[in-house]
Amino acid sequence: MNDWLRNYESNGYHFPLPVLTEAQAVRYRAELESMEACYQDKPELRKLAIGQSNSLIPFVDEICRSDAVLNPVKEILGPNILVWNSSFFIKEPHTTDFISWHQDLTYWGLTDSHEVTAWIALSEASIQSGCMKFVPGSHLGDIVEHKDTFESNNLLSRGQELAVEVDEDEAIAVILKPGEMSLHHGKVFHGSHCNQSDDRRIGLAIRYITPDMKQTIDSKTDATLVAGVDEYNNFNLQGTPRGLLNADDIEAVKRNIAIKEEFLMAGVRR
Ligand SMILES: O=C(O)CCC(=O)C(=O)O
């Protein structure tokens, strides 16, 4: 086993990995921002594209399938890989949006933890811009209790946060340049502060899983096979997006979201 994999297994994360050239990062950011400008007057569609990006934005699907991103993911998960979701986390300059401490796998209704998130920076992720922070080794325990806060400036869907104290001094700042990637385990404690910089903080989070994973509910959700084979048939496999925010893809995404609500919003009392 190579050194970085050994560190990933003991810390629950690894970074930085250069996966896009500077020019690619600039081009992808421009494509994202042109999509945002195009759908400025259709905030629901814009939100859908941001939250389900590999299903609705062709360039995101391209990133999810690129060797530079997939090769290190394969080292962790093996040769057979699905994308379960991918979304942009965008914090505007000088705003109060933040992400509370949480463990990703808490609400995803998956049977196991054969998952890794690839988080790719399309702008500077620095302490000032509110980069992620990881608590080393926190993935080695179980999922701990979370509480819902529904704070309006928390970018997580239910404002969920760990019900246990996190010692910020123990946390490692995930500083990334545009085009660099971090990898983190679905149980690692992580969160991020607000963006106090003059630029947007833009990250693309891709959730990779192995095909043997299953939803804990009876219904299948969608996933995209991006490497190897799927011999399990636990998910409805999707292809590449038919175009930018294609009408048929939007319908499929909406159906998938409706199924996912059952676990993503389970037990919510407002
Ligand atoms: O973008 C951030 O600051 C946090 C993203 C996150 O929580 C994740 O990718 O799991």
The ligand as a MOL file (V3000), in Angstrom:
LIG
                    3D

  0  0  0     0  0            999 V3000
M  V30 BEGIN CTAB
M  V30 COUNTS 10 9 0 0 0
M  V30 BEGIN ATOM
M  V30 1 O -17.7560 22.8590 0.7140 0
M  V30 2 C -17.6970 22.7780 1.9300 0
M  V30 3 O -17.2310 23.6690 2.6380 0
M  V30 4 C -18.1990 21.5240 2.6300 0
M  V30 5 C -18.5360 20.4320 1.6780 0
M  V30 6 C -18.9090 19.1620 2.3680 0
M  V30 7 O -19.3720 19.1330 3.4610 0
M  V30 8 C -18.7040 17.9190 1.6280 0
M  V30 9 O -18.2860 17.9570 0.4680 0
M  V30 10 O -18.9590 16.8430 2.1940 0
M  V30 END ATOM
M  V30 BEGIN BOND
M  V30 1 2 1 2
M  V30 2 1 2 3
M  V30 3 1 2 4
M  V30 4 1 4 5
M  V30 5 1 5 6
M  V30 6 2 6 7
M  V30 7 1 6 8
M  V30 8 2 8 9
M  V30 9 1 8 10
M  V30 END BOND
M  V30 END CTAB
M  END
